[in-house]
Amino acid sequence: MTQTLNARRSTTGAMSASASTSASSSKSLLAAAVVAGPLFLGAGVVQGLAREGFGFTRNAISQLALGDMGWIQTVNFVLTGALLLTGAVGLRRVLRHEPGGSWGPILIGVFGASFLVAAAFEADAGAGFPVGSPTSVTMSAHGAGHMFGGGIGYLALCAAFLVLARPLAARGHRGWALTSRVAPVVVLTGFMASAASVLVFTLGAGLGLCWLAAVAARLLTGGPRH
């Protein structure tokens, strides 16, 4: 009888340790989504301040992939995409059996993939950047691919915010859920204003990245309510 009880305790302990390891692994993956946005924006701001001829009021961060030092921004796109895809896997594990546990990660995965598309298809030159470029240029095929990928990615991100409002609300984070429902309006407003103001577009896109990092961090640290 004693041997049986000991065996059961050993099995229970092993299962508990395995579950703890799995939860830790899932959180580590989700943490990638926390890092992705700030890393992308930080690298973009540093490059924008350092690159000759670049101005945040007239140039988009995507254009930093052009010119001799453009490879830095291309790496930034690839790394951010990889981090977001990793975060999507972690989100799927963390939200397993919770509201939004299927579509939320899928939409974040689409958003991550859009950064890889942006790396593969360069934005067009323009507004004097790189130095010597004309003020306006005709959109090229790769420029159209870049814009299309980015548009699909940010639409997916906006949809993800709406989906992720459900698990946030279910965990008792009502204010976070409300903000997640409002954030898409701000992001899409920035995109619609892009023709009139590049800076407003950049701020809208940047807000989307920052709010995703905040939501991922909130889901990472705030467990489900039982």
N, C-alpha and C positions, 0 to 999 in steps of 0.2 A: 504494500500500500504506500509506504514511504517513497519507494522508488518511483511509483507511478506519479505521485504528487510532484516529486523533484523533476521528473521528465516533463510534466505539464508546465511547471514554472519555467523550465529551461526553454521550452518551445514558445511560451508567451513572451519571455524576455527577448528571444531572438526576433520574434515578429515585431515587437515594440521598437527594437533597435533598427530593424529594417525600415519601418515606417518613418522613424525619425530621420534616417539617412536619406530616404526618398524625399521627405519634405524639405530638408536642407538643400538637396540638389535642385529641387524645383525653384526654391527661392533664389538660389545662385543664378539660375538661368534667367529668371524674371528680372534680377538686378541689372542685366544687360540693357533692358529697356529703360531703366532709370538713368543709365549713363549715356545712352545714345544721343538724345537730344542736346543736352548741355555740351557734350563733346563736339558735335557737329557745329553748333552755333559758336562755341568758343574758338574752334579752329578757323571758322569763317571770319569772325570778327578780327582775329589776329592777322589773317592774310589780307583782309580788306584794308586794314590800317597800314600794312607794310608794302602792298603792291602799288607801284607807280601808276597813276591814272585812274585808279579805282575809287569810286565814290558811292556810298550807301544810298544817296538820294537819287542816283541815276543808274546804278548797276545792280544786278541781282547777284546773290552769292554764287549761284550756279556758274556765272561767267568766270569765276576764279579758276575754273578748270582749263581756261584758255591761256596761251602764252607759254613762255619757257618754264615757269614755275607751276604750271597748271597741274602737273602730276600730283602735287600735294592735295589739291581739292579732289582730284579723282580718287586718291587713296581715302580721303575723308568720306566720300560717297560710299565707297565699297565697305569701309569699316563700319559706318553707321548702319548700312543695310544689313550687314552680318549681325550686328548687335541687336537690331530690331527683330530679325528672324529668330535669333536665339531667345530673345525676350518673349516672342510669341509662343515658343515651345514651353517656356516656363509658365506663362500665363495660362496655357491650356492645362497644365498640371495643377496649378494653384487653384483654378476655378473649376476643377473637375466636380461634376454633380451640382454645380451652382448655376444660377441664372446667368446667361451670357457666356457660359463656359465653352461653347462651341464656336459661335460666330465672332465673338470678341477676338480670340487668338487668330482666326482666319483673316479678319480684316486688318489686324496689326501686321500679319505676315505679308499681305498685299502691299501695305504701306512700306514695309522693309524692302520688298522686291523692287518697288519704284525707285529706290536709291541706287540699286544695281543698274536699272535701266538708265538712270541719269548719268551714271559713270560710263556706260557704254555709248550713249548718244550725247555729245557735247551740246551745250547751249550755243546759240549764235553770238558772234561778237556784236558790239553796238555801243552807242552812247560814249564813244571814244575809248573803249577798253576792249582788248589790250591797246596800249598806246599806239596811235597811228591808224586805228580802225575808224571807219566812217561813223558819223552820228547815227545813221539809220541804214539797215541792210535788209535785203529780202530774206524771208525765212527759208532756211534750207531743209532738206529731208531729215538730217540728224537733229536740227533744231526743233522741228515738228515732233520728232520722236521723243525728245527730251521733255517738251511741254506736255505731250500726251501722257507720258509715263508719270510725270509729276501730278497732273490733274487727276488721273485715276487714283494715285496714291493718297492724295489729300482728301478725295471724296471717301475713300475707304477709311481714312483716319477719322473723319467727321462721323461716319456711320458707326465706327468703333466706339466713339465717345458716347453715342446714344445707347449702344448695347451695354457698355460697361457701367452706365448709370444704374442698371438693374442690380448687379452684385454690390455696388457701393451702397445703394439704398437698403438692400437686404442685410448688409453688415452694420446698418445703423448710421452710415455716413450720409445723412440727408443733404447737407450743404454741398458735399462733394458731388453727389448725384445731380443736384440742381445745376451746378456749374458745368458739369459734363454735358448737360442738355443745352446749355447756352453757348459753350465754347465753339460748336460748329458754326453758329451764326457769325461769330467774330472772325473765324478763319476764312469762311466763304466770302465775307465782306472784303477782307484783304485781297482775296483773289479777284473779285469783281472790280476792285479799285486799281488793279495792277496797271491798267492802261494810263491812268491818270497819275499814279504815284507808285514808283518802285519801292519806296521806303514803307508805305502802308502795306504793300504786298509782303515785304520781308518781315514786317512786324506780325502780320497775321499768320504767316507760315511758322515764324519763330514761336509764337504763342502756342500753336498746335503742338510743336515739339516739346515745349516746356510743360504743357498740361499733361501730355502723355507721360512724361517722366514723373510728374507729381502723382498721377493716378496709379502708375505702376508701384511707386513707393508706398502709397496708401494701402494698396492691396497686398503689398509685401509685408507690411508691419501690422495691419489690422485684420485679424483672423475673422472667420465667419461667426455669426451669433448663433448660439444653440438654444 
